[in-house]
Amino acid sequence: MTDTYGDLDLDEVWAQDDSSPSRDVEIDFGLDHRPVFDDDPVAEDRPEVLQELAAYDELDDEENVVALHGRGRFRSGRASRRKTAALLHASTITIGAGVGAIGVTLTLVILTGRLLTARQLFFMAHSILGILIVHAFATGLGTLCATTDSHAKEVVRKLSTASMAVVAWLASVTGTWLAYPGYRADAPPGADLSLYPRQYLLRAPNLRFWETFAMEWNVHIGWVTPFLATAVAFIAVRYGRRLVADLQVRKMLINLFVIAFAAAIIASVLGTLVSIAAPNDFLHRAYHP
């Protein structure tokens, strides 16, 4: 069988006699679907194409290549992206520093003016940290579920997951060692039980459930959140953009993130119900570490 391409007999091409001892004939099918041989003249690229390719060669990261016509436009676009990123980082740091300064100032004003007791301040801080967990979870879940990625999304994913882990640890520590001790304190003989909510619930038969079940679950299940949130944050920070390419890992992280948030919600709901059932006069007692 004879191989042909259009009017060209390829067998005749391959069977050509040549005076040289050996000759390799390479056939390439060009853009017009016609065979191109080594002996054919090579078409030179246009100057604007060479200029654009030279701009591509200056890139260190291949995934950042964008089709721009001219080196000047390419450089200006890259510089503008750097300026935008620097502005976002500076604004984020400024906002964070401002919020921290405001928090410290309000704390000092409250303590020096004795507007709140130490127990009330601890309880307020614990509640505020719970609100921050909700915001960090919503932002982190949105970036984990995204099927496309960019530098901005990667930064937001790392910050939100790490923030939820840090806030979860702070909320658990303040709740367990700062707010909870005032609740579980033992009442001295003859003391007013309204100042000792745990003893108040235990000595009321119809309210014992809130202490023996609800409060115990609140204290223990709340510690699930910081551990799971820390695991998710570590993987998100360590592997960066590779999470988008691995669907199974992203699903695992989403499940862990949701479980961590669900544990925080259950703990907060149980704590709220206990606060409704038990008297909160213990918040006015003097704080003794």
Secondary structure, 3 states (H helix, E strand, C coil): CCCEECCEEHHHHHCCCCCCCCCCCCEEECCCCCEEECCCCCCCCCHHHHHHHHHHHCCCCHHHCCCCCCHHHHHHHHHHHHHHHHHHHHHHHHHHHHHHHHHHHHHHHHHHHCCCCHHHHHHHHHHHHHHHHHHHHHHHHHHHHCCCCCHHHHHHHHHHHHHHHHHHHHHHHHHHHHHHHHHHCCCCCCCCHHHCHHHHHHCCHHHHHHHHHHHHHHHHHCCHHHHHHHHHHHHHHHHCCHHHHCHHHHHHHHHHHHHHHHHHHHHHHHHHHHHHHCCCHHHHCCCCC
